[in-house]
Amino acid sequence: MEAYLDPHHYDLVTPDGSITNLTAIDDKTAEAVVFIENISSVFVGFEIEPEFVSFNIKSTLAQLGINGIGQEYELDRKNHCAQVKVTLKPIGAIGRQMLKHIKEGAVIGKLFAADERRRVRDPFYLSRMFGRADRLGNPLLSLGGLHGSTDLILEKVEGRTVAYLTLQHGKLEYEESIHGFLPTLEKALISDHPMREIVGLHQKWLPHVPHNIEEDEILLVRTLPLHIRTVYGRVVNELLSEGYQHTTANVLQPDTAASGDIYELFGESKRELTDIPLEFYTLEPYREHVFFKDRDQLLNNLEDPSTLFDAFTTAPQPKKNGAAVFIVKGSQLDNLKAKDWT
């Protein structure tokens, strides 16, 4: 239970990992072995089928035209670590130049566990968060401000909730200064120094430019600033317009605060892209920010004496030692085990 309430880890993602071995295949491909350590014992990827675990490259690299595709995964729960074989593919001229600046020791990405049990299926789960804030006044879910939700369209698609984020008119391109900045970024990746905002200083916004895409081009588009505190978001590649793909920097974490507004796409299409589809995965129960009045199952369970007494029977023995458990949703009461108590 103590590990489950760890404030430093979200259970669907790992910390970022660094390259321990790097092999250049050609000027358009490199194979990297990425080692990730200090993974929380509650990381869901240790429990689910491997095909639901994916590599998520740093958005800084994706914005520069580097895509990283996880090929082989070795997860070691006992030692809290993982090793991933990743194929690095550059997109565009800047991407090919950046690939030369990725060295052993560079911190390039993390793992995401897409647990089907945690996928948001009912749009109401999210829509009730609009206009709500946490105790510090941060929006729980909004696009463009606390009450900005008109550009966030929620639909139920193939049994899951999908939000379509409307794109702003225009796209981002790089100034010539980016070429001289890449050696600095090389060093920053090895020291794991945050650089996304600094990379943004070398970008310029071109308004009213169409969103179509050419082969060997990274397309950087923007939505209104997105705030999410209640869920993970992930771009749904198969729901993008035909010909478009998103890089593997496709997961928005629940600490996203007005920064989840740039998306990195590649492919080939004359059809203009108008929106970005996101699916969602719930947080651990104690992080969900769901109001007590919205916990229908929990309310019903608390009014049922048999459910409460059955829950107490799961406490570890001997009872004289005492134990406690933190309950925030009804399903926890229904599935309590001795190991959940502390």
C-alpha positions as CSV (number, residue, x, y, z in Angstrom):
1,M,0.0,0.0,0.0
2,E,2.8,2.4,0.8
3,A,4.4,1.9,-2.6
4,Y,1.0,2.4,-4.3
5,L,0.7,5.9,-2.8
6,D,4.1,6.9,-4.1
7,P,3.8,10.6,-5.0
8,H,6.8,10.5,-7.3
9,H,5.6,7.9,-9.9
10,Y,2.6,7.5,-12.1
11,D,1.9,3.8,-12.6
12,L,1.4,3.8,-16.4
13,V,4.8,5.4,-17.2
14,T,8.4,4.8,-16.3
15,P,11.2,7.4,-15.8
16,D,13.1,8.3,-19.0
17,G,15.9,6.0,-20.0
18,S,19.3,6.5,-21.6
19,I,21.2,4.9,-24.5
20,T,23.7,2.3,-23.4
21,N,24.5,1.1,-27.0
22,L,24.1,2.8,-30.3
23,T,24.6,1.4,-33.8
24,A,24.3,3.5,-36.9
25,I,22.7,1.4,-39.7
26,D,22.8,4.2,-42.3
27,D,22.2,8.0,-42.4
28,K,18.4,7.3,-42.0
29,T,18.5,4.6,-39.3
30,A,20.1,3.9,-36.0
31,E,19.5,1.1,-33.5
32,A,19.7,2.1,-29.8
33,V,19.6,0.0,-26.6
34,V,17.8,2.1,-24.0
35,F,18.2,1.3,-20.3
36,I,15.5,2.5,-17.8
37,E,16.1,2.2,-14.1
38,N,14.3,3.2,-10.9
39,I,11.0,2.0,-12.2
40,S,8.3,2.0,-9.6
41,S,7.2,-1.5,-8.4
42,V,3.6,-0.5,-9.3
43,F,4.3,0.1,-12.9
44,V,1.5,-1.6,-14.8
45,G,3.7,-2.6,-17.6
46,F,5.1,-5.4,-15.3
47,E,1.6,-7.0,-15.2
48,I,0.0,-6.6,-18.6
49,E,0.8,-8.3,-21.9
50,P,4.0,-6.9,-23.6
51,E,2.1,-5.8,-26.7
52,F,0.4,-3.1,-24.7
53,V,3.7,-1.5,-23.6
54,S,5.3,1.0,-26.0
55,F,8.3,3.3,-26.2
56,N,7.5,7.0,-26.0
57,I,10.2,9.2,-27.4
58,K,10.9,12.7,-25.8
59,S,8.8,15.4,-27.5
60,T,11.9,17.5,-27.9
61,L,13.4,14.9,-30.3
62,A,10.1,14.4,-32.1
63,Q,9.8,18.1,-32.8
64,L,13.2,18.0,-34.4
65,G,12.2,15.0,-36.6
66,I,13.4,12.0,-34.7
67,N,11.0,9.1,-34.3
68,G,11.8,6.2,-32.0
69,I,10.0,2.8,-32.4
70,G,10.4,0.2,-29.7
71,Q,11.2,-3.2,-31.1
72,E,12.1,-5.5,-28.2
73,Y,11.3,-5.1,-24.5
74,E,12.9,-6.7,-21.5
75,L,11.2,-5.7,-18.2
76,D,12.7,-6.7,-14.9
77,R,10.3,-6.1,-12.0
78,K,12.7,-7.5,-9.4
79,N,15.4,-5.0,-10.2
80,H,13.0,-2.2,-11.1
81,C,14.5,-1.7,-14.6
82,A,13.9,-2.3,-18.3
83,Q,15.9,-2.6,-21.5
84,V,14.4,-1.6,-24.8
85,K,15.8,-1.9,-28.3
86,V,14.7,1.2,-30.2
87,T,14.9,2.0,-33.9
88,L,15.6,5.7,-34.4
89,K,14.4,7.1,-37.7
90,P,14.9,10.8,-38.8
91,I,12.3,12.7,-40.7
92,G,13.4,15.6,-42.8
93,A,16.8,17.3,-43.1
94,I,16.9,18.6,-39.5
95,G,16.1,15.1,-38.3
96,R,18.9,13.6,-40.2
97,Q,21.3,16.2,-38.8
98,M,20.0,15.6,-35.3
99,L,20.5,11.9,-35.6
100,K,24.2,12.5,-35.8
101,H,24.1,14.3,-32.4
102,I,22.4,11.4,-30.5
103,K,25.1,9.6,-28.6
104,E,25.5,6.9,-26.0
105,G,24.3,8.3,-22.6
106,A,21.6,10.4,-24.2
107,V,18.2,10.3,-22.4
108,I,15.6,9.8,-25.1
109,G,12.3,8.4,-23.8
110,K,10.2,6.2,-21.5
111,L,7.7,3.4,-21.5
112,F,3.9,3.8,-21.5
113,A,1.6,0.9,-20.5
114,A,-1.8,1.1,-22.3
115,D,-3.8,-0.9,-19.8
116,E,-7.1,-1.7,-21.4
117,R,-8.8,-1.8,-18.0
118,R,-7.9,1.9,-17.6
119,R,-9.1,3.1,-21.0
120,V,-11.8,5.8,-20.6
121,R,-15.0,4.4,-22.3
122,D,-17.7,6.9,-21.2
123,P,-17.4,10.5,-22.4
124,F,-19.2,11.6,-19.3
125,Y,-16.2,10.6,-17.2
126,L,-14.3,13.5,-18.9
127,S,-17.1,16.0,-19.6
128,R,-17.9,16.4,-16.0
129,M,-14.4,17.7,-15.4
130,F,-14.9,20.8,-17.6
131,G,-14.9,23.9,-15.5
132,R,-13.5,22.2,-12.4
133,A,-10.2,22.8,-10.8
134,D,-8.0,21.2,-8.1
135,R,-7.4,22.9,-4.7
136,L,-4.7,25.0,-6.2
137,G,-6.9,26.4,-9.0
138,N,-5.4,24.3,-11.8
139,P,-8.0,23.2,-14.4
140,L,-8.7,19.4,-14.3
141,L,-9.4,19.3,-18.0
142,S,-9.6,22.2,-20.4
143,L,-8.5,23.4,-23.8
144,G,-7.6,27.1,-23.8
145,G,-8.3,27.9,-20.2
146,L,-10.3,26.8,-17.2
147,H,-13.7,27.0,-19.0
148,G,-12.4,26.5,-22.5
149,S,-14.0,23.3,-23.8
150,T,-15.8,24.3,-27.0
151,D,-12.8,23.2,-29.1
152,L,-12.6,19.8,-27.3
153,I,-15.1,17.5,-28.9
154,L,-15.8,14.2,-27.1
155,E,-17.2,11.2,-28.9
156,K,-17.5,7.5,-28.2
157,V,-15.6,5.6,-31.0
158,E,-15.3,1.8,-31.0
159,G,-16.0,1.5,-27.3
160,R,-13.7,4.3,-26.1
161,T,-13.9,8.0,-25.5
162,V,-12.0,10.1,-28.1
163,A,-11.5,13.8,-28.0
164,Y,-10.9,15.7,-31.3
165,L,-8.7,18.7,-30.7
166,T,-9.2,21.4,-33.3
167,L,-6.0,22.6,-34.9
168,Q,-5.0,26.2,-35.1
169,H,-4.6,27.6,-38.7
170,G,-0.9,27.4,-39.5
171,K,2.2,25.4,-38.6
172,L,5.6,25.7,-36.9
173,E,8.9,25.8,-38.8
174,Y,12.5,26.2,-37.8
175,E,14.7,29.2,-38.2
176,E,18.2,28.7,-39.5
177,S,19.6,29.1,-36.0
178,I,18.4,25.6,-35.1
179,H,21.4,24.1,-36.9
180,G,23.9,25.8,-34.6
181,F,21.9,24.7,-31.6
182,L,22.0,21.0,-32.2
183,P,25.5,20.4,-30.6
184,T,24.2,22.1,-27.4
185,L,21.1,19.8,-27.5
186,E,23.5,16.8,-27.8
187,K,25.1,17.7,-24.5
188,A,21.7,18.5,-22.9
189,L,20.3,15.0,-23.7
190,I,23.3,13.4,-21.9
191,S,22.8,15.6,-18.8
192,D,19.0,15.1,-19.0
193,H,18.6,18.9,-19.0
194,P,15.1,20.1,-20.0
195,M,15.3,21.7,-23.4
196,R,11.8,21.8,-24.9
197,E,11.2,25.4,-24.2
198,I,14.6,26.4,-25.5
199,V,14.0,24.5,-28.7
200,G,10.8,26.5,-29.1
201,L,12.9,29.7,-29.3
202,H,14.2,28.5,-32.7
203,Q,10.7,27.8,-34.0
204,K,8.5,30.3,-35.9
205,W,4.7,30.2,-36.4
206,L,3.5,30.5,-39.9
207,P,-0.2,31.5,-39.8
208,H,-2.8,30.4,-42.4
209,V,-0.4,27.7,-43.9
210,P,-2.2,24.5,-44.9
211,H,-1.7,21.3,-42.9
212,N,-1.0,18.9,-45.8
213,I,2.2,17.0,-45.6
214,E,5.0,15.9,-48.0
215,E,7.1,12.8,-47.8
216,D,10.2,13.2,-45.6
217,E,8.7,16.2,-43.8
218,I,7.9,16.7,-40.1
219,L,4.7,18.6,-39.7
220,L,4.4,20.6,-36.4
221,V,0.9,21.7,-35.7
222,R,-0.7,23.4,-32.7
223,T,-3.9,23.3,-30.8
224,L,-5.1,25.6,-28.0
225,P,-3.1,25.0,-24.8
226,L,-4.3,21.7,-23.2
227,H,-4.6,21.1,-19.4
228,I,-5.1,17.6,-18.2
229,R,-4.9,16.6,-14.6
230,T,-7.2,13.6,-14.5
231,V,-6.1,11.3,-17.2
232,Y,-3.3,10.3,-19.6
233,G,-4.0,11.3,-23.2
234,R,-2.6,9.4,-26.2
235,V,-2.9,10.2,-29.9
236,V,-4.9,7.6,-31.8
237,N,-2.9,7.0,-35.0
238,E,-5.6,5.0,-36.7
239,L,-8.1,7.9,-36.4
240,L,-5.9,10.5,-38.0
241,S,-6.7,11.5,-41.6
242,E,-5.4,9.1,-44.2
243,G,-1.7,9.5,-44.9
244,Y,-0.8,11.0,-41.5
245,Q,1.1,9.4,-38.7
246,H,2.1,10.8,-35.3
247,T,5.5,10.1,-33.8
248,T,5.9,8.0,-30.7
249,A,5.9,11.2,-28.6
250,N,2.2,10.5,-28.5
251,V,1.4,10.4,-24.7
252,L,0.3,13.4,-22.7
253,Q,0.9,12.9,-19.0
254,P,-1.5,14.2,-16.3
255,D,0.9,16.9,-15.2
256,T,0.4,18.6,-18.6
257,A,-0.3,22.3,-17.9
258,A,-0.8,24.5,-21.0
259,S,2.1,22.7,-22.7
260,G,0.4,19.9,-24.5
261,D,-0.3,22.0,-27.6
262,I,2.3,20.9,-30.3
263,Y,1.9,17.6,-32.2
264,E,4.5,16.1,-34.5
265,L,3.3,14.3,-37.7
266,F,4.8,12.7,-40.7
267,G,3.6,10.8,-43.8
268,E,2.2,12.0,-47.2
269,S,-1.2,13.5,-47.9
270,K,-2.7,16.3,-49.9
271,R,-5.8,16.2,-47.6
272,E,-5.6,18.9,-44.9
273,L,-5.5,17.8,-41.3
274,T,-8.1,19.5,-39.1
275,D,-7.9,17.8,-35.7
276,I,-5.9,15.5,-33.4
277,P,-7.8,12.5,-32.0
278,L,-6.8,11.6,-28.4
279,E,-7.9,8.6,-26.3
280,F,-7.6,8.5,-22.5
281,Y,-6.4,6.3,-19.6
282,T,-7.4,6.8,-16.0
283,L,-5.0,7.5,-13.2
284,E,-4.6,5.6,-10.0
285,P,-7.8,6.0,-8.0
286,Y,-6.4,8.4,-5.4
287,R,-5.2,10.7,-8.2
288,E,-8.3,10.8,-10.3
289,H,-9.8,14.1,-8.8
290,V,-13.3,12.6,-9.1
291,F,-15.6,14.4,-6.7
292,F,-17.2,12.3,-3.9
293,K,-20.7,13.0,-5.2
294,D,-19.7,11.4,-8.6
295,R,-18.6,8.2,-7.0
296,D,-21.9,6.4,-7.4
297,Q,-20.5,2.9,-6.8
298,L,-18.7,4.0,-3.7
299,L,-21.7,5.8,-2.3
300,N,-23.8,2.6,-2.8
301,N,-21.2,0.5,-1.1
302,L,-20.9,2.8,1.9
303,E,-24.7,2.5,2.4
304,D,-24.5,-1.3,2.3
305,P,-23.4,-2.8,5.7
306,S,-22.6,-6.2,4.3
307,T,-20.1,-4.7,1.8
308,L,-18.4,-2.8,4.6
309,F,-18.2,-5.8,6.9
310,D,-16.9,-8.0,4.1
311,A,-14.2,-5.4,3.4
312,F,-13.0,-5.6,7.0
313,T,-12.6,-9.4,6.8
314,T,-9.8,-8.9,4.3
315,A,-7.6,-7.1,6.8
316,P,-4.4,-9.0,7.6
317,Q,-4.0,-11.1,10.8
318,P,-3.5,-10.8,13.7
319,K,-6.0,-8.0,14.1
320,K,-4.3,-6.7,17.3
321,N,-1.6,-5.3,15.1
322,G,-4.0,-2.9,13.5
323,A,-4.2,-2.0,9.8
324,A,-5.6,0.7,7.5
325,V,-6.4,1.1,3.9
326,F,-7.1,4.1,1.7
327,I,-10.3,3.8,-0.3
328,V,-11.5,6.3,-2.9
329,K,-13.7,4.3,-5.3
330,G,-16.2,1.5,-5.0
331,S,-14.3,-1.1,-7.0
332,Q,-11.5,-1.0,-4.4
333,L,-14.0,-2.1,-1.7
334,D,-15.2,-4.9,-3.9
335,N,-11.7,-6.2,-4.6
336,L,-9.8,-5.7,-1.3
337,K,-7.0,-8.1,-0.5
338,A,-4.8,-8.4,2.6
339,K,-1.8,-7.0,0.7
340,D,-3.7,-3.7,0.1
341,W,-3.7,-2.9,3.9
342,T,-0.9,-1.3,5.8
